[in-house]
Amino acid sequence: MLRRDFLKGLGGIWPALCAGQHGARPGFRLTDVTAQAGIHFVHNSGAFGKKYLPETMGSGCAFFDYDNDGWQDILLVNAMDWPGHKRQRTTLKLYRNNRNGTFTDVTRAAGLDVEMYGLGVAIGDYNNDGFPDLFISCLGQSRLFRNTGKGTFVDVTRTSGLWGFDGFSTSAMWFDYDRDGFLDLFVTNYVRWTQEGDIFCSFDGNSKAYCTPEAYRGATCWLFRNRGDGTFEDVTAKAGVLDTTSKSLGVTLLDFNNDGWPDVFVANDTQPNKLYTNLRNGRFLEQAVRIGLAFSEDGRARAGMGVDAADVDNSGLVSIIVTNFDNEMMGLYRGTRDGQFVDRAPQAGIGQATRHSLGFGCFFFDPDLDGMLDLLIVNGHIDESISRARRNVTHAQPPHLFMNDGKGYFRDVSRLVGEAFAAPKVARGAAYGDFDNDGDLDILITTNNGPAYLYRNDVENGNRSVRIRLVGTRSNRDAVGAVVKFQAGDLSGSRMVKSATGYLSQSEMPITIGLGRREQLDRVEVFWPSGRTEEYKGLRAGERYRIEEGKGLTAGRL
Amino acid sequence: MPPRTPTLIQLLGLLVTLAAVGTFSFFTLRQVEDLRRLGSDIVDRNRRDSLQLIRIQDDVAQLGLALRDMAEGAEPYPLEAYRPQFQRLREDLQNALELEARLMPATRTEAQQKLLETVFARFWSEVDELWQLAAEGKTDAARAMIRTRIEAERATLATLISRLLIQNNEAEAAAVEEIQAIHAKVERNLYVLLVAVLAAITITGSLVIWHDRRMFAQVSHLSEQRKELAGQVIRVQEELFRTLARELHDEFGQVLTAVGMMLLRVERRLPEGAREREDLREVREIANQTLDRVRSMSQMLHPPVLDDYGLERSIEWYIGQYEKQTGMKVHYEKTGVAPWIGDAVAIHMYRILQESLNNVVRHAGVKEAWVRVRYSPEKIEMEVEDHGVGLPEKPQESGLGMIGMRERAELLGGRIEFRRRPGGGTVVFVQAPLRAQGGKG
């Protein structure tokens, strides 16, 4: 090793040692407002002692504006009791934003009080009617609910052609892979599990524990093409996505080769991750091994759970976070100019910090509005008896909130932003959204067989943002896949509009660009999925904007 | 006979030790080389090869699962839909097989490698045929082919790879055994070396100790002899001085006294003012002077005061004489009560004092000296100090006087030190034990 490399290495270690959980306050606080917001949700995994694998996986959550009033509403997915062990009736919950910091449970009124073993959620306006529709991924038959635009939803699973696809469906996302202006649906499946075929797994040889997926055969992901008439066509095979070895839990949208065509990254548990490159002809080519995303740096397939992708260093190159099992470290794959990916988690300060964490939900966002994307990872083990087998691992685990220093290093500030937030949880889903419309991003976290948590973000450092909602006309109405490139003085970067990402969850669709103390966004370029490019100038800090494809910019509303 | 030098023994011991270490190092290096060879060529390579074999095994198992899904019709997709999955696995297998071929351990026979390649080629050829059937819509025939030929080939591949893995494990186990045997050999060599080196050190050491003891005894004996001789020389010298002194005093003294008396008597018989009377008086004067010189010489050779009054008075007497004769000022200090110190000790202390003060007057170039004597029942200590030029920086060979002083101190069973004063000058310090002294002499 050259002396220069050694010194550089030391230079990397020092901030790691100094940073830890100490140092300057990150400039914002997260306050637990769950109860005062009127959210009284408890996840029901259905667990009754048999330790069925699906019990430990759920569930997801979402921030979305179902009634188009400009205020983010909340959806919390729920499972149900197992047949023959019925104790209670549980359904997902839809909470309407009362625009005063509180929410009202409108599940029944919205027609969503339907029992199902729900796991994940993906929200997208698949029929381009201006109202977001709901896809709930389930154990068994997943469901598609069409938003009527009158505050209610209609189950259109059968009529849409999605009926009959039984699986252990986990994360799902909407995206327009063929760029025809209609959102298509990608659904990940975990393993082939049935109640009858459940396998006995154990840490101690006596009592049953939740199995890891090695015990079960993998299951293919599904890709459903939106025909544009409210129905879907299963193009899994036709698009080259069929892979029965996958054990998928997370999916995210990205355009890793910047060709304007959406690619798909799938996080697999104990199997190589998959990167489906869009061949622009309705087909995908799986390339994860070739470009360095399939395995850890030592060549092992890890337990991939959640996943998100973004332009983390504002370089135009995408980085990917994959949450893994404890003792595996999270993977932070950074794109290189030659189209390869390298796991930089250890060098970025994320590797060592996440060694004992079993991560699920994750996403890149900018809670301190400084213009750099930070990273939230929520954790929790799959088995409540894990401490008996491994002393340094607990069932409930604290989250990680990594602040991006803009130089490739992340500092965990979870304990500095709020005690309640930092408390250990058996977390699964996570989403961000500005529910109080104050310009910063609040956080929603779900736990397995436990409550959901809403954390209000209060930025205290004077930083401001510009919030932009893109509305497609030729493109899909949600503008999923649209890329916004921005410049504000010395700050520049790019953000992509996505539907669900992370783990089983969906964050709000409007884009929030942190500006720090800057007064305005000097320039914004929008690259619509239709191929159209638009440019806007002088977007004021603290303002909300709606950009409608081909129609221009409207200030003051999303 | 002069004593034999131990160098030869020591050299022999060194040679034996070096030979033992050299032999051990030679064999150990050879064994370490063997270990390295076994470690890198067999164990490491085997492990890396096994990793690739496991990767291949995993891919073959994945193919098996996919084939099972295809045969069972587990998914509602045409058989051709599995093609990308197969393609991905085929590429991964190809990469793994290339790596594996590079790492192939020495235990792999050419026939085994050939068989592996042939079975894989046959498998993919069957799979290609399968896609052909699938493309032609002959799903049933394709499924039948999976269940019979392709699954059989895949099972053969799985068995073959398992066997190779087992072979690797066995080779690794054998290498580990060999490594353990080498470790045991090195351990044994180490013990042999330890014993050889210990034996060489013990024998050489014992011989050297035995030799040293003999040398020491001889040196000690010689030293005793020399001491005895020196004592006798001094005793003879003192005896001679004493005799000479007595002879001078008694014989020459009496003769000269008689000569003087007779000359006086003759002188008185001569008339006053006679010239002869004056001559006789002059002769008598000469006789008297000669008598004084003889007496003085006698006293210097062996002062009778030493025999009559002991050391303490002799010191005082001598200091007085010394001051008179040399014009030096001597500051004399006495501490403690002096016991009777007879001739055996006194003569040597006296001679040391005499020699020391003579040295002061001869070499110090000063006009003052200090004499301190401390008496105690057990010992006597004496210091003669001057503030003169002092002893030279690099002491030349000791003069006869200093050798004599050392000899006398040793004869007394005491010690003598010649010290340089920090501010210039010399201190002669002598200490001698006082044993029970029975009366004079």
Interface residues (C-beta under 8 A of the other chain):
Chain A: R217 G218 T220 D234 T236 A237 K238 G240 V241 L242 D243 T244 T245 L285 E286 V289
Chain B: Q62 L65 A66 D69 A74 E75 P76 Y77 P78 E80 A81 Y82 P84 Q85 R88 E91 D92
